[in-house]
Amino acid sequence: MGTLHRPSPAVSFVGRHNSGKTTLLVKVIAELVSRGLDIGTVKHHGHCDFDIDYPGKDSFRHREAGSCDTVIVSPIRMARVTELQEEPSCDEVVASMPDHDLVIVEGYRQSGLPVIEVIRRANERDLAAAEEFCAVGSVRGAVPCAVVTDMDEVAASALERGMRAFGLDDVEGIADYLVDRFARPAVTVAIQAGGESRRMGQSKATIPFLGKPLLERIAMRVAPAADELIVTTNEPERLGFLEDLDLKCPLRLVTDHYAERGALRGMATAFEAANSPLVAIVACDMVFASAPLIVEEAHILHEGRYDAIVPANKFGYEPFHAVYRKDACLPAVHAAIERGMARARDFFDDVNLGILHRDELHRAVPEGGCFINVNTPDELARIERSIEEDGDR
């Protein structure tokens, strides 16, 4: 498996020249970085005379000689200057910047990104924008999700329309809003390992698969999507081999919290133990469990403001390769257990459920097969042979 990249969420700050956007953003970026966030930024420059290089520099001479793609590299920094035939879209620019907690864009009003409008009374150009916003709730056709302003009438108009309003100096409040609404939430991946399997004749977690415990394979496959990895189990003493794996994320073994077994109680244990706002649940017998699918599910959940993203196919839901929002799903799971429910899907009607359909699934995992699970020694042997003969997925 190659390097796994996570899409970066993005938000745009817009305003007129001298509205104070850059001054504000410098303070907001510093505040977010001080909180431990990884921030990327994009600055839109509307003029063709833009250049960051200088005559006389070696890199400038490369370009002057005809190089259309020049990269300058030092031990701590890299810059790339590319000559374009046409300007890329904002979506394309942000897509080229994965793995940030948030990308803050200055400009690109019509990009389709969520827009935060900056309006300052002392800037003469902002007065017409303020009047337009108060009249119709938008500026130049873009409806903001929030405004940053020192004009009481603009703030009042925003609040009347259900938007957020911040003062020009409310850096902490703006940062809180960006973290809560836009920044990529951390993901705990929870592998449901259980214990003894009657049909398998032993624990699925420790049964050998291609020369290693099956659980080791699953952990290595899903860890690239995890900020934290937990394994729910009733046999932690048999899973010490996990501590020797180079997973690149924290690992915890969590003993099942419920005496009674069942899918819903296993999910409750995972949600209760998770330290992240999003929890991906994966069964330990899904031999082709997919980190890219977890990343896609988490991205769709966050962008769509869902409580859960669950794949669905002709056989129904696949709740054991899905992503859930802990603060919404844990109370719903507890309520379902109190009603005597036991199936994983028995709380779905009580949350804002998003469905991952086949086209989205294929985009994330073109090779497919990520819901294949093994329940018997014969099934396990058959999949081992297929991997040995045709290669892994």
VOVO-132155 format. One line per field, with one value per residue (C-alpha): x, y, z; residue in one letter. Coordinates in steps of 0.2 Angstrom, whole numbers, plus 5000, padded with zeros to 4 digits. Each point is the difference from the previous one (the first is absolute). Layout:
east	c(X/...)
north	c(Y/...)
up	c(Z/...)
tise	c(A/...)
//
This chain:
east	c(5000/5007/5000/4982/4995/4985/4990/5002/4984/5000/4992/5001/5002/4994/4999/5005/5018/5004/4986/5014/4999/5018/5003/4986/5005/5018/4993/4988/5013/5012/4986/4996/5018/5002/4986/5010/4990/5009/4995/5002/4996/4996/5001/4990/5009/4989/5014/5011/5016/5002/5017/5009/5017/5013/5011/5018/4995/5006/4982/4994/5014/4993/4983/5007/5009/4983/4997/4981/5001/5013/5003/5011/5004/5009/5002/4984/4990/4995/4992/4993/4997/4990/4994/4982/4990/4984/4996/4996/4984/5000/4994/5015/5012/4993/5000/5019/5002/4995/5003/4997/4987/4994/5004/4996/4997/5001/4989/4991/4983/4991/5009/4986/5010/4992/5002/5004/4997/5011/4992/5009/4992/5016/5002/4990/4998/4991/4986/4991/5003/4993/4984/4999/5002/4987/4987/5002/5012/5013/5014/5003/4990/5009/4990/5012/5000/5006/5006/5014/4996/5000/4983/4986/4987/5010/5002/4981/4995/5011/4993/4982/5005/5007/5018/5014/5007/5017/5009/5016/5010/4991/5014/4997/4982/5003/5013/4987/4988/5012/5005/4982/4993/5014/5016/5002/4995/5011/4995/5001/5000/4993/5003/4987/5010/4988/5006/4997/4990/4989/5000/5019/5004/5011/5003/5000/5012/5014/4997/5014/4998/5014/5012/4994/4986/4984/4999/5017/4995/4985/5009/5014/4987/4989/5013/5004/4983/5001/5005/4997/4998/4990/4996/4985/5003/4996/5017/5013/5013/5001/5003/5017/5007/4991/5012/5015/4991/5006/4983/5004/4986/4996/4993/4989/4991/4983/4991/4982/4989/4985/4998/4987/5007/4993/5004/4991/5009/5017/4997/4995/5017/5009/4991/5003/5018/5004/5009/4996/4984/4998/5001/5002/4994/5009/4997/5016/4995/4999/5016/4999/4996/5005/5008/4995/4982/5001/5007/4987/4986/5007/5002/4982/4993/5009/4996/4982/4998/4993/5000/5005/5006/4995/5004/4985/4999/4987/5002/4996/5010/5019/5001/5017/5009/4992/5004/4990/4999/5002/4991/4984/5001/5005/4984/4990/5009/4997/4981/4999/5008/4988/4986/5007/5007/5016/5003/5013/4987/4987/5004/5002/4982/5005/5015/5003/5006/5009/5002/5015/4994/5009/5007/5008/5006/5008/5009/5008/5004/5000/5006/4985/4998/5002/4984/5006/5001/5005/4990/5007/5017/4995/4996/5016/5010/4991/5004/5018/5002/4992/5013/5014/4994/4994/5008/4993/4988)
north	c(5000/5017/5016/5004/5018/5008/5014/5017/5009/5018/5017/5016/5018/5013/5019/5016/5007/5008/4991/4992/4982/4997/5008/4990/4984/5001/5001/4986/4988/5004/4996/4983/4995/5004/4987/4986/5001/4997/5015/5003/5016/5006/5018/5005/5013/5007/5008/4992/5009/4990/4993/4994/4998/5014/5005/4994/4985/4983/4994/5015/4998/4982/5006/5014/4987/4991/4988/4999/4991/5005/4993/5008/4988/5003/4989/5008/5007/4998/5011/4996/5013/4993/5009/4997/4999/5004/5004/4984/5000/5002/4982/4994/5011/4994/4982/5002/5004/4984/4995/5017/5002/5015/5010/5019/5009/5018/5005/4989/5006/4990/4984/4991/4999/5006/5019/5011/5018/5014/5017/5015/5017/5010/4993/5010/4986/4989/5012/4995/4981/5003/5008/4985/4988/5008/5000/4983/4990/4998/5009/4998/4985/4991/4996/4999/4988/5013/5019/5008/5019/5015/5006/4996/5000/4987/4989/5002/4995/4985/4994/5003/4988/4986/5004/5003/5017/5004/5016/5005/4996/4984/4989/4986/5000/4999/4986/4990/5001/4994/4985/4996/5002/4997/4992/4982/4990/4986/4982/4985/4984/4986/4982/4989/4984/4992/4983/4981/4997/4984/4999/5003/4988/5013/5019/5009/5012/4988/4987/5000/5008/5000/4996/5014/5002/5006/5015/5006/5001/5010/5012/5003/5003/5013/5009/5013/5007/5001/5014/4987/4981/4990/4981/4995/4982/4988/4992/5014/4989/4991/5015/5006/4998/5016/5010/4995/5007/5017/5007/5019/5004/4996/4983/4994/4984/5002/4987/4998/5010/4989/4983/4995/4998/5008/5012/5015/4998/4998/5017/5008/4994/5008/5016/5001/4997/5011/5017/5007/5008/4988/4981/4987/4983/4985/4982/4990/4987/5012/4994/5014/5015/5016/5016/5010/4995/5006/5017/5002/4996/5012/5014/4998/4999/5016/5010/4994/5003/4982/4990/4984/4994/4982/4991/4991/4988/4987/4990/5015/5010/4997/5007/4992/5011/5016/5017/5007/5017/4995/5014/4996/4981/4995/5006/4992/4983/5001/5004/4985/4988/5006/4995/4983/5002/4990/5003/5013/5009/5001/5018/5007/5007/5011/5009/5010/4986/5002/4986/4996/4994/4989/5014/5008/4983/4996/5017/4997/4981/4996/4983/4996/4985/5010/4993/4982/4991/4983/4988/4983/4992/4995/5019/5005/4987/5005/5019/4995/4990/5014/5013/4988/4997/5017/5012/5011/5014)
up	c(5000/4995/5011/5005/4999/5008/4992/5008/5005/4995/5003/4991/5008/4988/5000/4990/4999/5017/5009/5012/4994/5000/5017/5007/4992/5007/5017/4998/4992/5014/5013/4991/4999/5018/5003/4991/4983/4984/4989/4981/4992/4982/4995/4984/4989/4986/4990/4987/5005/5016/5004/5015/4992/4997/4985/5003/5010/4993/5000/4991/4987/4997/4997/4989/4989/4997/5015/5002/5017/5012/5018/5013/5015/5016/5015/5008/4986/4982/4987/4983/4986/4986/4984/4997/4984/5010/5018/5011/5009/5019/5002/4990/5010/5017/4993/4997/5019/5009/5019/5008/5014/4991/4984/5002/4983/4998/4985/4988/5004/4987/5003/5009/5016/5016/5001/5015/4995/5007/5001/5008/5003/4997/4983/4988/4987/5014/5002/4984/5005/5017/4992/4988/5014/5011/4985/4993/5012/4987/4991/4982/4999/5014/5016/5015/5014/5012/5000/5008/5003/5011/4993/5012/4986/4990/5015/5005/4982/5000/5017/4993/4985/5012/4995/5013/5003/5007/5004/4991/5016/5005/4994/5013/4996/4981/5004/5010/4986/4987/5011/5004/4983/4987/5007/4996/5015/5007/4997/5011/4991/5011/4995/5007/5005/5012/5004/4997/4984/4999/4981/4999/5015/5008/5002/4983/5006/5003/4986/4988/4983/4988/5014/5012/5012/4991/5011/4996/4982/5004/5011/4987/4987/5009/5011/4986/5002/5019/5012/5013/4999/5012/5001/5010/5006/5014/4999/5001/5007/4984/4989/5006/4983/4995/5010/4989/4984/4992/4999/5000/5012/5018/5004/5015/5004/5007/5010/4995/5013/4999/5007/4986/4983/4984/4986/5008/5017/4991/4991/5017/5007/4985/5001/5019/4998/4985/5003/4983/4994/4986/5002/4986/5004/4991/5003/5003/4987/4985/4991/4988/5012/4992/5007/4984/5003/5018/4994/4987/5013/5012/4987/4994/5018/5005/4984/5000/5019/5002/5016/4991/4983/4997/4983/4992/4987/4993/5016/5011/5012/5004/5018/5004/4987/5004/5009/5014/5009/5018/5009/4990/4998/5018/5008/4986/5003/5018/4997/4988/5013/5013/4988/4999/4983/4994/4982/4994/4989/5014/5004/4982/5000/5015/4991/4985/4989/4984/4987/4991/4983/4987/4989/5016/5006/4983/5000/5017/4997/4981/5003/5011/5012/5016/5008/4998/5017/5005/5012/4997/4998/4982/4995/5008/4990/4984/5002/5004/4984/4990/5007/4996/4982/4995/5012/5015/4999)
tise	c(M/G/T/L/H/R/P/S/P/A/V/S/F/V/G/R/H/N/S/G/K/T/T/L/L/V/K/V/I/A/E/L/V/S/R/G/L/D/I/G/T/V/K/H/H/G/H/C/D/F/D/I/D/Y/P/G/K/D/S/F/R/H/R/E/A/G/S/C/D/T/V/I/V/S/P/I/R/M/A/R/V/T/E/L/Q/E/E/P/S/C/D/E/V/V/A/S/M/P/D/H/D/L/V/I/V/E/G/Y/R/Q/S/G/L/P/V/I/E/V/I/R/R/A/N/E/R/D/L/A/A/A/E/E/F/C/A/V/G/S/V/R/G/A/V/P/C/A/V/V/T/D/M/D/E/V/A/A/S/A/L/E/R/G/M/R/A/F/G/L/D/D/V/E/G/I/A/D/Y/L/V/D/R/F/A/R/P/A/V/T/V/A/I/Q/A/G/G/E/S/R/R/M/G/Q/S/K/A/T/I/P/F/L/G/K/P/L/L/E/R/I/A/M/R/V/A/P/A/A/D/E/L/I/V/T/T/N/E/P/E/R/L/G/F/L/E/D/L/D/L/K/C/P/L/R/L/V/T/D/H/Y/A/E/R/G/A/L/R/G/M/A/T/A/F/E/A/A/N/S/P/L/V/A/I/V/A/C/D/M/V/F/A/S/A/P/L/I/V/E/E/A/H/I/L/H/E/G/R/Y/D/A/I/V/P/A/N/K/F/G/Y/E/P/F/H/A/V/Y/R/K/D/A/C/L/P/A/V/H/A/A/I/E/R/G/M/A/R/A/R/D/F/F/D/D/V/N/L/G/I/L/H/R/D/E/L/H/R/A/V/P/E/G/G/C/F/I/N/V/N/T/P/D/E/L/A/R/I/E/R/S/I/E/E/D/G/D/R)
//
